[in-house]
Amino acid sequence: MTHPIQMEPIGTVRVSEGKYSVLVEKKYIPALTNIEGYSHLQIIWWGHLTDNPENRGKLLADRLFKNAPGKMGIFATRSPVRPNPVLVSTVKVTGIDLEKGIITTPFIDAEDGTPVLDIKPYVPMERVKNCEVPEWFRHWPQWFEEAASFDWKAEINF
């Protein structure tokens, strides 16, 4: 049985001159109450740049990463091309303006104008001690802080 799904963006990603932020819509600013103190947040966003009928129908992806298998099911990837382009980014918080509803971060892997669907605090209990990944993936960074210095160009088929 299917249920109708209704979503309304609660904000927008802003990228300007190398600065990244999430601008929360005025009516949702009260939802930021007591969010201060979290060093990281999970930003759930809509992959609007890849949202079209063709991409929503793609269930297999060609080799996305140089060491990956030749074909992968879309659910085995973090590709923005998927049946419902709901994407998640964990971001470091560098500032929060509660009056204006602005969360600043050093980086988010979303484009300027990207619709934000939700914001959740990242908490340590979400870490998994014995997380297993495929062999071709095991040399990737294990921690958020290591990802910035990782050689992504050597991994991704651009």
VEXNU-539658 format. One record per atom (N, C-alpha, C): atom name; x, y, z; residue in three letters. Coordinates in Angstrom, 3 decimals, padded with zeros to 6 digits, always signed. Layout:
<atoms>
ATOM|at|x|y|z|aa
ATOM|CA|X|Y|Z|Ala;
...
</atoms>
This chain:
<atoms>
ATOM|at|x|y|z|aa
ATOM|N|+000.843|-001.169|+000.000|Met;
ATOM|CA|+000.000|+000.000|+000.000|Met;
ATOM|C|+000.893|+001.239|+000.000|Met;
ATOM|N|+000.653|+002.148|-000.902|Thr;
ATOM|CA|+001.435|+003.379|-000.945|Thr;
ATOM|C|+000.708|+004.482|-000.202|Thr;
ATOM|N|+001.477|+005.343|+000.374|His;
ATOM|CA|+000.943|+006.490|+001.082|His;
ATOM|C|+001.460|+007.747|+000.402|His;
ATOM|N|+000.619|+008.745|+000.264|Pro;
ATOM|CA|+001.106|+009.986|-000.347|Pro;
ATOM|C|+002.200|+010.609|+000.522|Pro;
ATOM|N|+003.218|+011.095|-000.121|Ile;
ATOM|CA|+004.330|+011.732|+000.579|Ile;
ATOM|C|+004.341|+013.198|+000.183|Ile;
ATOM|N|+004.334|+014.040|+001.177|Gln;
ATOM|CA|+004.414|+015.473|+000.919|Gln;
ATOM|C|+005.629|+016.014|+001.652|Gln;
ATOM|N|+006.450|+016.744|+000.923|Met;
ATOM|CA|+007.627|+017.360|+001.531|Met;
ATOM|C|+007.672|+018.820|+001.138|Met;
ATOM|N|+008.159|+019.601|+002.059|Glu;
ATOM|CA|+008.352|+021.021|+001.827|Glu;
ATOM|C|+009.747|+021.357|+002.331|Glu;
ATOM|N|+010.577|+021.968|+001.509|Pro;
ATOM|CA|+011.911|+022.329|+001.991|Pro;
ATOM|C|+011.824|+023.217|+003.229|Pro;
ATOM|N|+012.742|+022.988|+004.165|Ile;
ATOM|CA|+012.796|+023.802|+005.371|Ile;
ATOM|C|+013.893|+024.854|+005.254|Ile;
ATOM|N|+014.644|+024.791|+004.169|Gly;
ATOM|CA|+015.722|+025.744|+003.968|Gly;
ATOM|C|+016.416|+025.512|+002.643|Gly;
ATOM|N|+017.534|+026.204|+002.487|Thr;
ATOM|CA|+018.288|+026.176|+001.233|Thr;
ATOM|C|+019.778|+026.207|+001.531|Thr;
ATOM|N|+020.549|+025.461|+000.761|Val;
ATOM|CA|+022.004|+025.547|+000.838|Val;
ATOM|C|+022.435|+026.813|+000.111|Val;
ATOM|N|+023.356|+027.526|+000.712|Arg;
ATOM|CA|+023.927|+028.717|+000.082|Arg;
ATOM|C|+025.434|+028.528|-000.040|Arg;
ATOM|N|+025.942|+028.769|-001.261|Val;
ATOM|CA|+027.368|+028.706|-001.520|Val;
ATOM|C|+027.733|+029.995|-002.239|Val;
ATOM|N|+028.638|+030.755|-001.635|Ser;
ATOM|CA|+029.037|+032.024|-002.231|Ser;
ATOM|C|+030.479|+032.313|-001.874|Ser;
ATOM|N|+031.297|+032.487|-002.888|Glu;
ATOM|CA|+032.707|+032.821|-002.718|Glu;
ATOM|C|+033.413|+031.876|-001.748|Glu;
ATOM|N|+033.156|+030.574|-001.912|Gly;
ATOM|CA|+033.817|+029.569|-001.096|Gly;
ATOM|C|+033.286|+029.453|+000.317|Gly;
ATOM|N|+032.189|+030.123|+000.617|Lys;
ATOM|CA|+031.574|+030.030|+001.948|Lys;
ATOM|C|+030.287|+029.236|+001.829|Lys;
ATOM|N|+030.067|+028.341|+002.791|Tyr;
ATOM|CA|+028.929|+027.425|+002.761|Tyr;
ATOM|C|+028.022|+027.667|+003.960|Tyr;
ATOM|N|+026.719|+027.624|+003.711|Ser;
ATOM|CA|+025.768|+027.769|+004.801|Ser;
ATOM|C|+024.442|+027.124|+004.430|Ser;
ATOM|N|+023.635|+026.938|+005.460|Val;
ATOM|CA|+022.261|+026.496|+005.290|Val;
ATOM|C|+021.396|+027.625|+005.822|Val;
ATOM|N|+020.516|+028.118|+004.976|Leu;
ATOM|CA|+019.601|+029.183|+005.350|Leu;
ATOM|C|+018.241|+028.553|+005.629|Leu;
ATOM|N|+017.816|+028.601|+006.882|Val;
ATOM|CA|+016.553|+028.001|+007.297|Val;
ATOM|C|+015.420|+029.000|+007.049|Val;
ATOM|N|+014.330|+028.512|+006.456|Glu;
ATOM|CA|+013.163|+029.365|+006.207|Glu;
ATOM|C|+012.664|+029.961|+007.524|Glu;
ATOM|N|+012.199|+031.190|+007.455|Lys;
ATOM|CA|+011.789|+031.938|+008.643|Lys;
ATOM|C|+010.833|+031.146|+009.541|Lys;
ATOM|N|+009.838|+030.494|+008.950|Lys;
ATOM|CA|+008.847|+029.792|+009.776|Lys;
ATOM|C|+009.423|+028.581|+010.511|Lys;
ATOM|N|+010.612|+028.098|+010.079|Tyr;
ATOM|CA|+011.232|+026.941|+010.724|Tyr;
ATOM|C|+012.351|+027.323|+011.701|Tyr;
ATOM|N|+012.669|+028.603|+011.793|Ile;
ATOM|CA|+013.743|+029.031|+012.696|Ile;
ATOM|C|+013.514|+028.569|+014.135|Ile;
ATOM|N|+012.286|+028.576|+014.676|Pro;
ATOM|CA|+012.111|+028.069|+016.045|Pro;
ATOM|C|+012.582|+026.622|+016.225|Pro;
ATOM|N|+012.628|+025.837|+015.164|Ala;
ATOM|CA|+013.089|+024.447|+015.254|Ala;
ATOM|C|+014.590|+024.359|+015.550|Ala;
ATOM|N|+015.303|+025.481|+015.454|Leu;
ATOM|CA|+016.731|+025.513|+015.777|Leu;
ATOM|C|+016.978|+025.734|+017.274|Leu;
ATOM|N|+015.940|+025.935|+018.054|Thr;
ATOM|CA|+016.085|+026.191|+019.483|Thr;
ATOM|C|+016.922|+025.092|+020.145|Thr;
ATOM|N|+017.966|+025.518|+020.854|Asn;
ATOM|CA|+018.895|+024.654|+021.588|Asn;
ATOM|C|+019.728|+023.737|+020.704|Asn;
ATOM|N|+019.921|+024.114|+019.456|Ile;
ATOM|CA|+020.795|+023.320|+018.578|Ile;
ATOM|C|+022.274|+023.667|+018.810|Ile;
ATOM|N|+022.513|+024.792|+019.497|Glu;
ATOM|CA|+023.894|+025.166|+019.788|Glu;
ATOM|C|+024.538|+024.069|+020.637|Glu;
ATOM|N|+025.804|+023.883|+020.453|Gly;
ATOM|CA|+026.516|+022.868|+021.224|Gly;
ATOM|C|+026.820|+021.616|+020.425|Gly;
ATOM|N|+026.077|+021.377|+019.348|Tyr;
ATOM|CA|+026.408|+020.249|+018.479|Tyr;
ATOM|C|+027.513|+020.693|+017.533|Tyr;
ATOM|N|+028.582|+019.936|+017.481|Ser;
ATOM|CA|+029.694|+020.305|+016.598|Ser;
ATOM|C|+029.411|+019.944|+015.147|Ser;
ATOM|N|+028.529|+018.937|+014.940|His;
ATOM|CA|+028.214|+018.465|+013.592|His;
ATOM|C|+026.708|+018.248|+013.461|His;
ATOM|N|+026.223|+018.459|+012.265|Leu;
ATOM|CA|+024.813|+018.232|+011.959|Leu;
ATOM|C|+024.706|+017.390|+010.703|Leu;
ATOM|N|+023.602|+016.699|+010.572|Gln;
ATOM|CA|+023.297|+015.997|+009.332|Gln;
ATOM|C|+022.278|+016.843|+008.574|Gln;
ATOM|N|+022.626|+017.188|+007.359|Ile;
ATOM|CA|+021.759|+017.980|+006.501|Ile;
ATOM|C|+021.165|+017.021|+005.475|Ile;
ATOM|N|+019.857|+016.906|+005.469|Ile;
ATOM|CA|+019.167|+016.045|+004.505|Ile;
ATOM|C|+018.661|+016.961|+003.402|Ile;
ATOM|N|+019.060|+016.676|+002.177|Trp;
ATOM|CA|+018.738|+017.577|+001.073|Trp;
ATOM|C|+018.245|+016.823|-000.142|Trp;
ATOM|N|+017.609|+017.570|-001.043|Trp;
ATOM|CA|+017.028|+017.014|-002.262|Trp;
ATOM|C|+017.985|+017.238|-003.416|Trp;
ATOM|N|+018.348|+016.163|-004.104|Gly;
ATOM|CA|+019.249|+016.261|-005.252|Gly;
ATOM|C|+018.518|+016.799|-006.474|Gly;
ATOM|N|+018.133|+018.052|-006.416|His;
ATOM|CA|+017.294|+018.660|-007.461|His;
ATOM|C|+017.962|+018.703|-008.829|His;
ATOM|N|+019.286|+018.731|-008.874|Leu;
ATOM|CA|+019.975|+018.812|-010.168|Leu;
ATOM|C|+019.966|+017.482|-010.916|Leu;
ATOM|N|+019.669|+016.396|-010.216|Thr;
ATOM|CA|+019.608|+015.083|-010.871|Thr;
ATOM|C|+018.189|+014.521|-010.877|Thr;
ATOM|N|+017.226|+015.314|-010.442|Asp;
ATOM|CA|+015.851|+014.831|-010.332|Asp;
ATOM|C|+015.121|+014.959|-011.667|Asp;
ATOM|N|+015.058|+013.840|-012.375|Asn;
ATOM|CA|+014.297|+013.780|-013.618|Asn;
ATOM|C|+013.862|+012.326|-013.823|Asn;
ATOM|N|+012.863|+012.090|-014.657|Pro;
ATOM|CA|+012.353|+010.723|-014.832|Pro;
ATOM|C|+013.418|+009.714|-015.248|Pro;
ATOM|N|+014.341|+010.113|-016.113|Glu;
ATOM|CA|+015.387|+009.183|-016.554|Glu;
ATOM|C|+016.257|+008.738|-015.375|Glu;
ATOM|N|+016.732|+009.704|-014.585|Asn;
ATOM|CA|+017.595|+009.361|-013.454|Asn;
ATOM|C|+016.850|+008.591|-012.373|Asn;
ATOM|N|+015.578|+008.891|-012.174|Arg;
ATOM|CA|+014.792|+008.170|-011.162|Arg;
ATOM|C|+014.607|+006.707|-011.558|Arg;
ATOM|N|+014.730|+006.411|-012.847|Gly;
ATOM|CA|+014.575|+005.038|-013.319|Gly;
ATOM|C|+015.859|+004.237|-013.344|Gly;
ATOM|N|+016.993|+004.874|-013.102|Lys;
ATOM|CA|+018.279|+004.169|-013.124|Lys;
ATOM|C|+018.461|+003.366|-011.844|Lys;
ATOM|N|+018.625|+002.069|-012.017|Leu;
ATOM|CA|+018.810|+001.189|-010.868|Leu;
ATOM|C|+020.221|+000.634|-010.786|Leu;
ATOM|N|+020.991|+000.797|-011.866|Leu;
ATOM|CA|+022.379|+000.358|-011.909|Leu;
ATOM|C|+023.267|+001.536|-012.277|Leu;
ATOM|N|+024.449|+001.552|-011.706|Ala;
ATOM|CA|+025.413|+002.610|-012.014|Ala;
ATOM|C|+026.655|+001.972|-012.623|Ala;
ATOM|N|+027.211|+002.641|-013.622|Asp;
ATOM|CA|+028.494|+002.212|-014.161|Asp;
ATOM|C|+029.568|+002.497|-013.112|Asp;
ATOM|N|+030.745|+002.037|-013.362|Arg;
ATOM|CA|+031.859|+002.170|-012.414|Arg;
ATOM|C|+032.022|+003.640|-011.993|Arg;
ATOM|N|+031.594|+003.926|-010.768|Leu;
ATOM|CA|+031.709|+005.285|-010.230|Leu;
ATOM|C|+033.108|+005.565|-009.713|Leu;
ATOM|N|+033.737|+004.527|-009.155|Phe;
ATOM|CA|+035.053|+004.670|-008.553|Phe;
ATOM|C|+036.019|+003.744|-009.253|Phe;
ATOM|N|+037.242|+004.166|-009.381|Lys;
ATOM|CA|+038.220|+003.448|-010.182|Lys;
ATOM|C|+038.441|+002.006|-009.734|Lys;
ATOM|N|+038.337|+001.739|-008.453|Asn;
ATOM|CA|+038.568|+000.384|-007.956|Asn;
ATOM|C|+037.280|-000.378|-007.682|Asn;
ATOM|N|+036.149|+000.221|-007.990|Ala;
ATOM|CA|+034.852|-000.404|-007.712|Ala;
ATOM|C|+034.490|-001.424|-008.787|Ala;
ATOM|N|+033.496|-002.264|-008.503|Pro;
ATOM|CA|+033.008|-003.183|-009.546|Pro;
ATOM|C|+032.477|-002.407|-010.748|Pro;
ATOM|N|+032.408|-003.061|-011.889|Gly;
ATOM|CA|+031.951|-002.421|-013.121|Gly;
ATOM|C|+030.525|-001.912|-013.070|Gly;
ATOM|N|+029.660|-002.633|-012.395|Lys;
ATOM|CA|+028.254|-002.231|-012.222|Lys;
ATOM|C|+027.902|-002.348|-010.748|Lys;
ATOM|N|+027.124|-001.384|-010.285|Met;
ATOM|CA|+026.657|-001.425|-008.903|Met;
ATOM|C|+025.188|-001.048|-008.864|Met;
ATOM|N|+024.442|-001.702|-007.995|Gly;
ATOM|CA|+023.068|-001.283|-007.758|Gly;
ATOM|C|+023.083|+000.096|-007.125|Gly;
ATOM|N|+022.161|+000.932|-007.499|Ile;
ATOM|CA|+022.158|+002.325|-007.042|Ile;
ATOM|C|+022.105|+002.410|-005.516|Ile;
ATOM|N|+021.467|+001.421|-004.853|Phe;
ATOM|CA|+021.398|+001.438|-003.396|Phe;
ATOM|C|+022.724|+001.056|-002.749|Phe;
ATOM|N|+023.690|+000.582|-003.538|Ala;
ATOM|CA|+025.037|+000.284|-003.042|Ala;
ATOM|C|+025.962|+001.473|-003.246|Ala;
ATOM|N|+025.378|+002.610|-003.649|Thr;
ATOM|CA|+026.165|+003.813|-003.891|Thr;
ATOM|C|+025.576|+004.990|-003.109|Thr;
ATOM|N|+026.317|+006.075|-003.119|Arg;
ATOM|CA|+025.826|+007.337|-002.552|Arg;
ATOM|C|+025.576|+008.332|-003.686|Arg;
ATOM|N|+025.376|+007.824|-004.874|Ser;
ATOM|CA|+025.133|+008.648|-006.052|Ser;
ATOM|C|+023.864|+009.485|-005.880|Ser;
ATOM|N|+023.848|+010.705|-006.412|Pro;
ATOM|CA|+022.629|+011.510|-006.383|Pro;
ATOM|C|+021.588|+011.033|-007.394|Pro;
ATOM|N|+021.992|+010.152|-008.293|Val;
ATOM|CA|+021.060|+009.574|-009.267|Val;
ATOM|C|+020.418|+008.366|-008.602|Val;
ATOM|N|+019.125|+008.492|-008.279|Arg;
ATOM|CA|+018.421|+007.426|-007.558|Arg;
ATOM|C|+016.924|+007.627|-007.682|Arg;
ATOM|N|+016.124|+006.614|-007.327|Pro;
ATOM|CA|+014.671|+006.742|-007.473|Pro;
ATOM|C|+014.085|+007.947|-006.733|Pro;
ATOM|N|+014.611|+008.255|-005.567|Asn;
ATOM|CA|+014.235|+009.454|-004.812|Asn;
ATOM|C|+015.541|+010.114|-004.386|Asn;
ATOM|N|+015.914|+011.215|-005.007|Pro;
ATOM|CA|+017.227|+011.800|-004.721|Pro;
ATOM|C|+017.303|+012.519|-003.374|Pro;
ATOM|N|+017.121|+011.733|-002.304|Val;
ATOM|CA|+017.289|+012.237|-000.946|Val;
ATOM|C|+018.734|+011.972|-000.559|Val;
ATOM|N|+019.449|+013.014|-000.169|Leu;
ATOM|CA|+020.874|+012.896|+000.118|Leu;
ATOM|C|+021.164|+013.434|+001.510|Leu;
ATOM|N|+022.245|+012.942|+002.105|Val;
ATOM|CA|+022.597|+013.319|+003.463|Val;
ATOM|C|+024.066|+013.741|+003.502|Val;
ATOM|N|+024.318|+014.859|+004.146|Ser;
ATOM|CA|+025.689|+015.311|+004.363|Ser;
ATOM|C|+025.884|+015.596|+005.841|Ser;
ATOM|N|+026.967|+015.088|+006.402|Thr;
ATOM|CA|+027.345|+015.454|+007.758|Thr;
ATOM|C|+028.271|+016.649|+007.642|Thr;
ATOM|N|+027.932|+017.731|+008.344|Val;
ATOM|CA|+028.726|+018.961|+008.248|Val;
ATOM|C|+029.222|+019.379|+009.620|Val;
ATOM|N|+030.376|+020.011|+009.620|Lys;
ATOM|CA|+030.900|+020.638|+010.831|Lys;
ATOM|C|+030.228|+022.005|+010.956|Lys;
ATOM|N|+029.807|+022.342|+012.131|Val;
ATOM|CA|+029.167|+023.636|+012.373|Val;
ATOM|C|+030.235|+024.632|+012.806|Val;
ATOM|N|+030.341|+025.743|+012.077|Thr;
ATOM|CA|+031.281|+026.795|+012.477|Thr;
ATOM|C|+030.551|+028.010|+013.024|Thr;
ATOM|N|+029.232|+028.044|+012.863|Gly;
ATOM|CA|+028.463|+029.133|+013.430|Gly;
ATOM|C|+026.977|+028.925|+013.224|Gly;
ATOM|N|+026.196|+029.475|+014.148|Ile;
ATOM|CA|+024.741|+029.438|+014.017|Ile;
ATOM|C|+024.200|+030.811|+014.406|Ile;
ATOM|N|+023.468|+031.420|+013.503|Asp;
ATOM|CA|+022.765|+032.672|+013.777|Asp;
ATOM|C|+021.302|+032.311|+013.973|Asp;
ATOM|N|+020.875|+032.232|+015.240|Leu;
ATOM|CA|+019.519|+031.794|+015.542|Leu;
ATOM|C|+018.466|+032.815|+015.115|Leu;
ATOM|N|+018.813|+034.074|+015.100|Glu;
ATOM|CA|+017.845|+035.099|+014.676|Glu;
ATOM|C|+017.560|+035.029|+013.189|Glu;
ATOM|N|+018.614|+034.831|+012.401|Lys;
ATOM|CA|+018.468|+034.792|+010.944|Lys;
ATOM|C|+018.272|+033.387|+010.400|Lys;
ATOM|N|+018.500|+032.371|+011.229|Gly;
ATOM|CA|+018.355|+030.995|+010.785|Gly;
ATOM|C|+019.452|+030.566|+009.825|Gly;
ATOM|N|+020.689|+030.915|+010.149|Ile;
ATOM|CA|+021.820|+030.589|+009.273|Ile;
ATOM|C|+022.800|+029.688|+010.013|Ile;
ATOM|N|+023.089|+028.549|+009.413|Ile;
ATOM|CA|+024.099|+027.620|+009.924|Ile;
ATOM|C|+025.277|+027.698|+008.966|Ile;
ATOM|N|+026.461|+028.022|+009.473|Thr;
ATOM|CA|+027.640|+028.084|+008.602|Thr;
ATOM|C|+028.495|+026.840|+008.823|Thr;
ATOM|N|+029.158|+026.438|+007.746|Thr;
ATOM|CA|+029.974|+025.225|+007.751|Thr;
ATOM|C|+031.140|+025.427|+006.778|Thr;
ATOM|N|+032.270|+024.749|+007.002|Pro;
ATOM|CA|+033.373|+024.881|+006.048|Pro;
ATOM|C|+033.067|+024.274|+004.679|Pro;
ATOM|N|+032.129|+023.273|+004.645|Phe;
ATOM|CA|+031.840|+022.615|+003.369|Phe;
ATOM|C|+030.573|+021.782|+003.471|Phe;
ATOM|N|+029.833|+021.758|+002.376|Ile;
ATOM|CA|+028.746|+020.792|+002.189|Ile;
ATOM|C|+028.768|+020.406|+000.716|Ile;
ATOM|N|+028.579|+019.146|+000.422|Asp;
ATOM|CA|+028.652|+018.664|-000.960|Asp;
ATOM|C|+027.320|+018.825|-001.683|Asp;
ATOM|N|+026.781|+020.025|-001.609|Ala;
ATOM|CA|+025.549|+020.381|-002.307|Ala;
ATOM|C|+025.776|+021.725|-002.991|Ala;
ATOM|N|+025.000|+021.978|-004.012|Glu;
ATOM|CA|+025.155|+023.210|-004.788|Glu;
ATOM|C|+024.333|+024.345|-004.191|Glu;
ATOM|N|+024.704|+025.561|-004.550|Asp;
ATOM|CA|+023.938|+026.740|-004.145|Asp;
ATOM|C|+022.493|+026.591|-004.623|Asp;
ATOM|N|+021.554|+026.839|-003.733|Gly;
ATOM|CA|+020.143|+026.740|-004.078|Gly;
ATOM|C|+019.528|+025.374|-003.823|Gly;
ATOM|N|+020.316|+024.421|-003.328|Thr;
ATOM|CA|+019.800|+023.080|-003.060|Thr;
ATOM|C|+018.752|+023.122|-001.953|Thr;
ATOM|N|+017.584|+022.494|-002.167|Pro;
ATOM|CA|+016.557|+022.448|-001.120|Pro;
ATOM|C|+016.978|+021.549|+000.041|Pro;
ATOM|N|+016.821|+022.051|+001.253|Val;
ATOM|CA|+017.105|+021.290|+002.465|Val;
ATOM|C|+015.784|+020.759|+003.008|Val;
ATOM|N|+015.731|+019.449|+003.260|Leu;
ATOM|CA|+014.508|+018.806|+003.730|Leu;
ATOM|C|+014.453|+018.685|+005.247|Leu;
ATOM|N|+015.617|+018.530|+005.893|Asp;
ATOM|CA|+015.630|+018.341|+007.333|Asp;
ATOM|C|+017.038|+018.565|+007.860|Asp;
ATOM|N|+017.126|+018.776|+009.161|Ile;
ATOM|CA|+018.399|+018.940|+009.861|Ile;
ATOM|C|+018.313|+018.082|+011.117|Ile;
ATOM|N|+019.360|+017.297|+011.344|Lys;
ATOM|CA|+019.401|+016.448|+012.535|Lys;
ATOM|C|+020.773|+016.582|+013.181|Lys;
ATOM|N|+020.824|+016.534|+014.511|Pro;
ATOM|CA|+022.142|+016.555|+015.150|Pro;
ATOM|C|+022.868|+015.239|+014.902|Pro;
ATOM|N|+024.169|+015.337|+014.666|Tyr;
ATOM|CA|+024.996|+014.135|+014.590|Tyr;
ATOM|C|+025.441|+013.827|+016.009|Tyr;
ATOM|N|+025.241|+012.603|+016.432|Val;
ATOM|CA|+025.606|+012.210|+017.791|Val;
ATOM|C|+026.526|+010.988|+017.757|Val;
ATOM|N|+027.455|+010.885|+018.730|Pro;
ATOM|CA|+028.445|+009.799|+018.712|Pro;
ATOM|C|+027.865|+008.395|+018.661|Pro;
ATOM|N|+026.685|+008.173|+019.219|Met;
ATOM|CA|+026.162|+006.804|+019.211|Met;
ATOM|C|+025.823|+006.309|+017.810|Met;
ATOM|N|+025.892|+007.185|+016.800|Glu;
ATOM|CA|+025.645|+006.755|+015.424|Glu;
ATOM|C|+026.873|+006.085|+014.808|Glu;
ATOM|N|+028.003|+006.195|+015.475|Arg;
ATOM|CA|+029.207|+005.538|+014.989|Arg;
ATOM|C|+029.059|+004.031|+015.170|Arg;
ATOM|N|+029.656|+003.290|+014.274|Val;
ATOM|CA|+029.612|+001.835|+014.344|Val;
ATOM|C|+031.049|+001.348|+014.505|Val;
ATOM|N|+031.324|+000.594|+015.561|Lys;
ATOM|CA|+032.689|+000.135|+015.835|Lys;
ATOM|C|+033.213|-000.800|+014.765|Lys;
ATOM|N|+032.419|-001.736|+014.325|Asn;
ATOM|CA|+032.886|-002.750|+013.387|Asn;
ATOM|C|+032.148|-002.645|+012.056|Asn;
ATOM|N|+032.267|-001.511|+011.434|Cys;
ATOM|CA|+031.613|-001.263|+010.146|Cys;
ATOM|C|+032.403|-001.964|+009.035|Cys;
ATOM|N|+031.732|-002.778|+008.270|Glu;
ATOM|CA|+032.367|-003.493|+007.159|Glu;
ATOM|C|+032.009|-002.820|+005.834|Glu;
ATOM|N|+032.960|-002.726|+004.949|Val;
ATOM|CA|+032.765|-002.182|+003.609|Val;
ATOM|C|+033.451|-003.108|+002.614|Val;
ATOM|N|+033.099|-003.028|+001.335|Pro;
ATOM|CA|+033.763|-003.877|+000.339|Pro;
ATOM|C|+035.272|-003.615|+000.285|Pro;
ATOM|N|+036.009|-004.617|-000.169|Glu;
ATOM|CA|+037.468|-004.540|-000.249|Glu;
ATOM|C|+037.956|-003.280|-000.974|Glu;
ATOM|N|+037.345|-002.943|-002.108|Trp;
ATOM|CA|+037.792|-001.804|-002.909|Trp;
ATOM|C|+037.593|-000.469|-002.193|Trp;
ATOM|N|+036.831|-000.456|-001.127|Phe;
ATOM|CA|+036.469|+000.753|-000.389|Phe;
ATOM|C|+037.302|+000.930|+000.885|Phe;
ATOM|N|+038.016|-000.103|+001.299|Arg;
ATOM|CA|+038.640|-000.138|+002.624|Arg;
ATOM|C|+039.763|+000.869|+002.838|Arg;
ATOM|N|+040.371|+001.381|+001.794|His;
ATOM|CA|+041.449|+002.358|+001.962|His;
ATOM|C|+040.940|+003.797|+002.060|His;
ATOM|N|+039.636|+003.974|+001.947|Trp;
ATOM|CA|+039.054|+005.314|+002.062|Trp;
ATOM|C|+039.152|+005.794|+003.514|Trp;
ATOM|N|+039.012|+007.112|+003.717|Pro;
ATOM|CA|+039.096|+007.640|+005.087|Pro;
ATOM|C|+038.071|+006.970|+006.010|Pro;
ATOM|N|+038.492|+006.731|+007.227|Gln;
ATOM|CA|+037.593|+006.139|+008.210|Gln;
ATOM|C|+036.900|+007.201|+009.056|Gln;
ATOM|N|+037.409|+008.409|+009.018|Trp;
ATOM|CA|+036.861|+009.467|+009.852|Trp;
ATOM|C|+036.573|+010.718|+009.021|Trp;
ATOM|N|+035.547|+011.411|+009.400|Phe;
ATOM|CA|+035.106|+012.653|+008.762|Phe;
ATOM|C|+036.282|+013.612|+008.541|Phe;
ATOM|N|+037.096|+013.774|+009.575|Glu;
ATOM|CA|+038.195|+014.739|+009.517|Glu;
ATOM|C|+039.259|+014.360|+008.493|Glu;
ATOM|N|+039.369|+013.096|+008.140|Glu;
ATOM|CA|+040.371|+012.637|+007.175|Glu;
ATOM|C|+039.930|+012.844|+005.730|Glu;
ATOM|N|+038.644|+013.021|+005.501|Ala;
ATOM|CA|+038.112|+013.093|+004.139|Ala;
ATOM|C|+038.623|+014.302|+003.363|Ala;
ATOM|N|+038.861|+015.422|+004.036|Ala;
ATOM|CA|+039.281|+016.642|+003.348|Ala;
ATOM|C|+040.647|+016.490|+002.684|Ala;
ATOM|N|+041.531|+015.686|+003.275|Ser;
ATOM|CA|+042.871|+015.534|+002.712|Ser;
ATOM|C|+043.018|+014.292|+001.829|Ser;
ATOM|N|+041.951|+013.537|+001.655|Phe;
ATOM|CA|+042.001|+012.324|+000.833|Phe;
ATOM|C|+042.050|+012.701|-000.643|Phe;
ATOM|N|+042.775|+011.934|-001.446|Asp;
ATOM|CA|+042.908|+012.204|-002.885|Asp;
ATOM|C|+041.699|+011.646|-003.632|Asp;
ATOM|N|+040.606|+012.395|-003.641|Trp;
ATOM|CA|+039.368|+011.946|-004.276|Trp;
ATOM|C|+039.506|+011.826|-005.783|Trp;
ATOM|N|+040.360|+012.627|-006.399|Lys;
ATOM|CA|+040.545|+012.562|-007.861|Lys;
ATOM|C|+041.138|+011.215|-008.280|Lys;
ATOM|N|+041.885|+010.592|-007.379|Ala;
ATOM|CA|+042.459|+009.277|-007.690|Ala;
ATOM|C|+041.407|+008.173|-007.556|Ala;
ATOM|N|+040.258|+008.467|-006.997|Glu;
ATOM|CA|+039.226|+007.469|-006.734|Glu;
ATOM|C|+038.022|+007.543|-007.640|Glu;
ATOM|N|+037.605|+008.758|-007.962|Ile;
ATOM|CA|+036.324|+008.971|-008.648|Ile;
ATOM|C|+036.531|+009.097|-010.147|Ile;
ATOM|N|+035.688|+008.454|-010.920|Asn;
ATOM|CA|+035.697|+008.589|-012.382|Asn;
ATOM|C|+034.869|+009.821|-012.747|Asn;
ATOM|N|+035.544|+010.931|-012.915|Phe;
ATOM|CA|+034.858|+012.187|-013.260|Phe;
ATOM|C|+034.504|+012.223|-014.715|Phe;
</atoms>
